[in-house]
Amino acid sequence: MSGPTPMHNAKVMNRFELTKRLVGRLKDEAVIGGIGNSNFDLNAAGQRPENFYMLGSMGLAAPIAFGVALAQPHRKVFALEGDGSLLMQLGCLTTIAAQAPKNLCIILWDNGVYQITGGQGTPAAAARADLVGAARALGLTQSNWAADEAEFDSLVGQALSGNGPWLIGARIDDKPGVSQTQRDPSLFRDRFMRGMGAKKA
Ligand SMILES: Cc1ncc(C[n+]2csc(CCOP(=O)(O)OP(=O)(O)O)c2C)c(N)n1
């Protein structure tokens, strides 16, 4: 896809509502929730053994999802990441673009703030940077802002049925996540490995 990335026309939506819309149509797809609110809302949208929750480090949802996508090329893999976190690890997009896994979709939750640590503005918000445009420039040509919920659904549908890699940008409000995940990394790891069929039940 080409053409402008109309970030400023995109509706401000809600992360939990969009996460529910995504999870509601999944079967065996893997979903990697980034630190904090991204994984809190994934957790609140319903437990699935195919969910992995990143704790502690910003910017690792997309790199982890990338690894899962390479290891299991027949499974679709989604990464959910906040704008502050993606900024911390923007270079991963170049690696993903170079390898171009067909089964990977990154969903960017752009609230323009580091919400969970007190709502400080991210540098991207201050400079009005267009992270979807940046992703395209870094080689992820199938990167688009979702103008509204219907377009978000449509872009997720394309990611589920077509060849990626994809990046979907969603402008969201500054509400915190609606739940908190347990802080239990070994539980998350073991459950996810079973969910991926990489460890016996
Ligand atoms: C390397 C690193 N620096 C800082 C933190 C503290 N920290 C945790 S989450 C977070 C903000 C995340 O912002 P964003 O990804 O935009 O998500 P939001 O909180 O807005 O949902 C920060 C600064 C951290 N965990 N790791």
The ligand as an ORCA input file, in Angstrom:
! r2SCAN-3c Opt
* xyz 1 1
  C      14.074      0.578     29.430
  C      12.918      1.081     30.257
  N      12.782      2.406     30.535
  C      11.740      2.837     31.270
  C      10.855      1.946     31.787
  C       9.693      2.461     32.647
  N       8.461      2.365     31.866
  C       7.672      1.275     31.926
  S       6.333      1.377     30.934
  C       6.771      2.926     30.438
  C       5.913      3.699     29.480
  C       5.450      2.896     28.291
  O       4.885      3.791     27.356
  P       4.073      3.267     26.118
  O       4.764      2.120     25.498
  O       3.780      4.426     25.231
  O       2.744      2.688     26.745
  P       1.598      3.411     27.621
  O       2.095      3.400     29.039
  O       1.386      4.785     27.071
  O       0.407      2.529     27.461
  C       7.977      3.333     31.028
  C       8.631      4.647     30.808
  C      11.043      0.578     31.490
  N      10.221     -0.370     31.944
  N      12.077      0.155     30.731
*
